[in-house]
Amino acid sequence: MLQMAITGIICGALLGFVMQRGRFCLTGGFRDMYIAKDNRIFYALLIAIAIQAVGVYALIGFGVFDYAATPFSLWATVIGAYVFGIGIIFAGGCATGTWYRAGEGLIGSWIALAFYMLVAAIMKSGPLGQFTTTARSNTIGTDSMADTLGINVWWLIGLLVVIVAIIVFCELKKPRVKIPGLKPKKTGIAHVLFEKRWHPFVTASLIGLIAIIAWPLSAATGRVFGLGVTTPSANILQYLVSGNLDFINWGVFLVLGIFLGSFFGAKMSGEFRLRTPDTKTVVRSGAGGVLMGFGASLAGGCSIGNGLVMTAMMSWSGWIALIFMILGVWTASYFVFVRPAKQKMAARAQSSANA
């Protein structure tokens, strides 16, 4: 238990710190793809996926741990990921983003996190546990893309690495836009860690490395998986209610570490402060948490479990979930941001015409 706690908290704290300091929010990144036509965070995610894929399959090749693909639950993945994508817009952050933003003092994120944990627990072992099991038992074959295509997985990894390398090369060739900032208060490593704006690609590279490390650390405790948020979040609530130690695993300490790492980063950078939301944000955050818990449980993973980890494992569930998560984000973004903005513009134009 002690080893599990130490390695889980350290790994989670590193992830929380890096995500907080790098402002690595997949919700904002997916939203910006639609609204601002800015793909940098999505490209950064692909970097993290590629790095993790190379590292994890190298570890598997060296016999550090074994991994076997499970059957693929197509419709549960599609519907769950789409609902999850809608939910993270209302919640103001994805599963991991909600944990790290809670560490920054956003009370709205605490509310979203509470409902996310509650619904995930209900979906996994509560009243809707049988519904989730039945929905995910409707499978159409193996989840392994390589096995389906009859090729070695390294061909898929190599293709992804080439695509990512081309994207990075093209992005780094673009002229840099200098953003004026305040005069640094810190020097040396303190400035780099707590003041300097981190490039998304640097942040993603660090996340990819942390994702690799998570696999052997987790496997050493009997949990053969990498980064994950939904099940561990549900497990925390289930343990608090039942007192059953069976719910405590490496993933639980991982998510607690994310909160601690983010809190540390926010405090050291002067970004931590308690921010009380208005009533509308409270309702929206709660609704977002409900949709997140439902969607992630049905899809078998969140933006990290499916969007980062299972994509790196070259699984159908990972890549299809990523696509439908993005579509869910775009759908919600239209109704939450784009449509209201258009309505305001139309009202202003009508007002000006009547003046």
Number of C-alpha atoms within 10 A of each C-alpha: 9 7 12 20 19 15 21 26 24 18 23 29 26 21 30 32 24 25 25 27 24 22 19 25 22 24 27 20 23 26 26 19 17 18 15 10 11 14 15 19 25 20 19 26 25 27 29 27 31 26 24 27 29 19 19 25 21 14 17 14 11 10 10 14 16 12 12 9 14 13 17 20 22 22 17 25 29 21 19 27 37 27 27 34 36 25 34 31 27 27 32 22 26 29 34 27 29 26 28 35 29 24 29 26 20 19 20 26 31 21 23 35 29 20 22 31 27 22 22 32 26 19 23 23 15 14 11 16 17 13 14 20 15 11 17 20 14 14 15 11 13 18 23 22 19 19 14 12 9 9 11 11 17 15 11 17 21 14 12 21 19 13 14 21 15 11 17 17 10 10 14 10 9 8 7 8 6 6 6 6 9 6 7 10 9 13 11 7 10 13 14 14 19 21 20 16 14 16 14 20 22 15 23 25 20 20 27 28 17 21 28 25 19 24 23 20 20 22 16 15 16 12 14 17 19 24 26 25 24 27 22 23 26 25 26 22 17 24 14 11 9 9 12 11 11 9 19 18 20 31 29 24 23 31 29 24 27 32 26 25 28 30 25 21 25 22 16 14 16 12 16 19 13 13 12 12 15 9 10 8 19 20 17 19 30 23 19 30 35 26 27 36 34 27 30 34 29 29 28 21 28 32 28 23 24 28 25 29 28 27 23 27 28 22 23 23 31 28 19 17 33 25 16 21 32 26 20 24 29 25 18 20 21 15 11 13 14 15 12 12 13 11 11 11 12 12 12 12 12 11 10 9 8 7 6
